[in-house]
Amino acid sequence: MIHEAVYSRLKNNAGVSALVGARVYPIKGEQAVTLPYIVYSRISVYGREISHGNTTKAAKSRFQIDCYAKTPTQAAQISEAVVTAFHGWKGTVGSEKIFISQVVDTQDAFDLDTNEYVVPVDVEIFHKEG
């Protein structure tokens, strides 16, 4: 599944793991998690293609990868590592074929609930559903 491919990319990318270690979580962070950390979730899947009356299993998934940190500078550094890891990424992860991915948006924000700086990075991934 594409979720496992994204998790693998975040956990195994040297630039990302140098900044957050193993603190990469799907959908929400763990309670009382140590900063910095990343939370990722798929926010949409679209563009499922049909060719000659059959599905191609090709789809576009959009993920939001939230980079949490104590300072805005640290959150920005993590987001830059995520951008580097995902912009132009292609290949095969397990049974998932990644045709190409691109970063489509980043923002600077502050989470009032957790009192943490966060930079959301939105990534579109064109892939073949496994």
KASULBEL-V954163 format. One record per pair of residues at least 24 apart in sequence whose C-alpha atoms are under 10 Angstrom apart, sorted by sequence separation. I is the first residue (numbers start at 1). GAP is how many residues later the second one is. If there is no record, write none. Layout:
[[I GAP] [I GAP]]
//
This chain:
[[40 24] [41 24] [100 24] [101 24] [102 24] [39 25] [40 25] [41 25] [100 25] [101 25] [39 26] [40 26] [80 26] [99 26] [100 26] [101 26] [11 27] [38 27] [39 27] [40 27] [79 27] [98 27] [99 27] [100 27] [10 28] [38 28] [39 28] [79 28] [98 28] [99 28] [37 29] [38 29] [39 29] [79 29] [97 29] [98 29] [99 29] [10 30] [37 30] [38 30] [76 30] [97 30] [98 30] [36 31] [37 31] [38 31] [76 31] [96 31] [97 31] [98 31] [7 32] [35 32] [36 32] [37 32] [76 32] [96 32] [97 32] [7 33] [35 33] [36 33] [75 33] [95 33] [96 33] [97 33] [6 34] [7 34] [34 34] [35 34] [36 34] [75 34] [95 34] [96 34] [6 35] [34 35] [35 35] [36 35] [86 35] [90 35] [92 35] [95 35] [6 36] [34 36] [35 36] [72 36] [86 36] [87 36] [89 36] [90 36] [91 36] [92 36] [94 36] [3 37] [27 37] [29 37] [38 37] [72 37] [86 37] [87 37] [88 37] [90 37] [3 38] [27 38] [28 38] [36 38] [37 38] [60 38] [72 38] [83 38] [86 38] [87 38] [3 39] [26 39] [27 39] [29 39] [35 39] [36 39] [58 39] [60 39] [62 39] [64 39] [71 39] [79 39] [80 39] [82 39] [83 39] [86 39] [2 40] [25 40] [35 40] [38 40] [58 40] [59 40] [60 40] [61 40] [62 40] [63 40] [66 40] [78 40] [79 40] [82 40] [83 40] [24 41] [25 41] [37 41] [38 41] [58 41] [60 41] [62 41] [64 41] [65 41] [66 41] [67 41] [68 41] [69 41] [75 41] [76 41] [78 41] [79 41] [80 41] [82 41] [24 42] [36 42] [62 42] [64 42] [68 42] [75 42] [76 42] [77 42] [79 42] [24 43] [66 43] [68 43] [74 43] [75 43] [76 43] [38 44] [72 44] [73 44] [74 44] [75 44] [76 44] [70 45] [71 45] [72 45] [74 45] [75 45] [68 46] [69 46] [70 46] [71 46] [72 46] [20 47] [69 47] [70 47] [71 47] [72 47] [20 48] [68 48] [69 48] [70 48] [20 49] [67 49] [68 49] [69 49] [67 50] [68 50] [69 50] [66 51] [67 51] [68 51] [66 52] [67 52] [68 52] [65 53] [66 53] [67 53] [65 54] [66 54] [67 54] [10 55] [19 55] [64 55] [65 55] [66 55] [19 56] [64 56] [65 56] [66 56] [6 57] [63 57] [64 57] [65 57] [3 58] [19 58] [20 58] [63 58] [64 58] [65 58] [2 59] [6 59] [19 59] [63 59] [64 59] [3 60] [18 60] [62 60] [63 60] [64 60] [2 61] [16 61] [17 61] [62 61] [63 61] [15 62] [16 62] [19 62] [61 62] [62 62] [63 62] [15 63] [16 63] [18 63] [61 63] [62 63] [16 64] [17 64] [60 64] [61 64] [62 64] [15 65] [16 65] [17 65] [60 65] [61 65] [15 66] [16 66] [59 66] [60 66] [61 66] [14 67] [15 67] [16 67] [59 67] [60 67] [13 68] [16 68] [58 68] [59 68] [60 68] [61 68] [13 69] [15 69] [16 69] [58 69] [59 69] [60 69] [15 70] [57 70] [58 70] [59 70] [10 71] [13 71] [14 71] [57 71] [58 71] [10 72] [13 72] [56 72] [57 72] [58 72] [9 73] [12 73] [13 73] [56 73] [57 73] [10 75] [9 76] [10 76] [9 77] [48 78] [43 79] [45 79] [47 79] [48 79] [6 80] [9 80] [36 80] [38 80] [40 80] [42 80] [43 80] [44 80] [45 80] [46 80] [48 80] [35 81] [36 81] [37 81] [38 81] [39 81] [40 81] [41 81] [42 81] [45 81] [48 81] [32 82] [36 82] [38 82] [40 82] [42 82] [9 84] [8 85] [8 86] [5 87] [6 87] [5 88] [4 89] [5 89] [4 90] [5 90] [2 91] [5 91] [1 92] [2 92] [4 92] [5 92] [1 93] [2 93] [3 93] [5 93] [1 94] [2 94] [1 95] [2 95] [1 96] [2 96] [6 119] [2 123] [2 124] [2 125] [1 126] [2 126] [1 127] [2 127] [1 128] [2 128] [1 129]]
//
